[in-house]
Amino acid sequence: MTRIVTLSTTLGLALLATAAQAQNMYGEVGYTGLDYKASGLKASPGMVRGLIGYEITPQLAVEGVLGLNAKSDTVAGSTLKLDNTIGVFGKAQLPLGDAFKLYGRVGVARTSLKFGGVSDTSTGLAYGAGATYDLSKTTYLNLDYTRYQDKDSKTLGGITAGVGFRF
């Protein structure tokens, strides 16, 4: 699975670099309140998520995501901390009027967590849905839910609220 992530990430970044000359680039920054569940454990860490994307058409985009720890949580006397998550997604969008869009995304994410000093890294399918609301031609608000991990009876997902900018 590591080769799939490496290939997906490389292809995604190459596509984004190629698209950097175009006017269809956008970036987002937001805070994600996460929920982690595994073997009777429940925790609520948080992350700061950065995203860069390219709209291929008004209905289709590709995105690269990086999430970094913003808040750890203590469970059963041990600290759960998100080290990072990185992913590449395809995004289908449905414009509803001039300022509002609904979307769904699917891709591959690699998530690294630490629990009680022990690292756990997982790579797999990631997916989510959300909405954007344009404040202007270059600035918008974003709200979405993304599931970053759903594998081996472990789940990690959360709601992100953020702001986006079109270049």
N, C-alpha and C positions, 0 to 999 in steps of 0.2 A: 504494500500500500504506500510505502514511502516514495517509491518511484513515481507513482501516480500523482502524489502531492507535488513532488519536485517538477514533474513535467507540466502539470496543471498550472503551478505557480509561474514557471518560466514562460509558458505560452501566454498566460494572462498578463504578466508584466511586459512581455514583448508587444502584445496588442495594445496595452495602455501607452507604452512608450511611442509606438507608431502613431497612435491617435493624439498624442500630446500637441501636435501642430494644429489640430482641428478645434472648432468652437464647441464641441459637444462634450467636453470634459467637465467633471464636477467632483467636489470633495465634500465630505461630511465629517463632523466631529460630534460625539455625543457621549452620554453616560448610560451604562447598561446595568440595571439591577438584575443580577443573575440568581437562578435557583439551581442548585446542584443536588441530585439524589443518587444514592448508591448504597446498596446493602443495609438498609435501615438508617442511613445517615441522610440528614437534610441540612444544607447550609445555604447562606445567602451572601456570597461575595459580590463585589462590584468591579466593573472595568470601565476604562475610557476607551472608546472605539473610534478609530479613524478609518475612513473609507475613501477610496478614489475610484471613479468610474468613468465610463465612456458610453454615451448613447450612440448605438449603431443606427437605430431608427427611433422615432418617438415612442415605439412600443417595446424596444429591445435594447438591453444594455449589458455590459460586463463590468464586474467590480472586483477590486482587491480590498481585503479587510485586514486590519491589524488591531487587536485588542490587548491592552496592558492593564495590570492590576491597579485598581483604585481603592479597594477595600477588602480586607481579609475577614474571615468569620471563624469563630471558635466553636468547635463541635466535639463533644465527648472529651474535653480537656486538650484537644489538639487544634492547631490553626490550619484552616484550609485557605490557600492562596492561589489565585490564578496567576501563573507566570506570564502566559501569553496565549493568544489564539491568532492564527493567520489562515486566511482562506481566499478562494477564488470562486466567484458566483456568476451565474447568468441571471438576468432579471427581466421579467416580463411586466410591462406597465400598461395600465388602462387609464387614459386621461378622462376625467369626468368634469367637463367644463374647462375654463381657461386656467384655473389656479390649483385644482385638486387632482391628485393621481392616486390610484390604488396600485399595488404591485405585489408580486410574489417573486421569491428568489430561491434558487437551488444551486448547490455547489459542493465543494470539498473543503473541509476545515481541519486543521491540526491544532489541538488544544493541549496545553501543558499546565498541569496543576501540581501543587505541593500540599500534602496532607501529613502533618506531624513530621516534617523533614524528608518525607519520601516522595519522589517525583513520579508522576503518572502522566504519560503522553499518549494521546489517542488521535487517530486520523480516520475520518469517515465522512459520510454524507451529512450535509448541513442544509437547512431550509428555513424559510420564514415568509412573512407577509407584513405589509405595512402601508402607510399613506404619507404623502407629502402635500404641503400647502405652500404655494408660492406667495412670498411677501412682495417680491419684485422680480424682474427678469433674471437677476443674478443671485437672489437669496431666497431660501425656503426653509420651512420647519419640517422635521421628520419624526415619525413615531412608528416603530415596528417591533415585532417579536421575531427572534431568530433562535432556532435550536442548533447549537454548535456541536453537540455531542449527544448521540443516542445509540449506545453500543455497550454490549456486555453488562446489561442491567444498570448502566450509569447514564444519567441524562444531565445536560447542562444547557440552559437556555435562558433568555430574558428579554425584557422590554427595554428598548433604547429610545431615548428622547434626545434629539439633537438639532443642529442647524447645518444647512448645506449651502454651498456656493458654487455657481457655474462660472467657468472660465471662458 
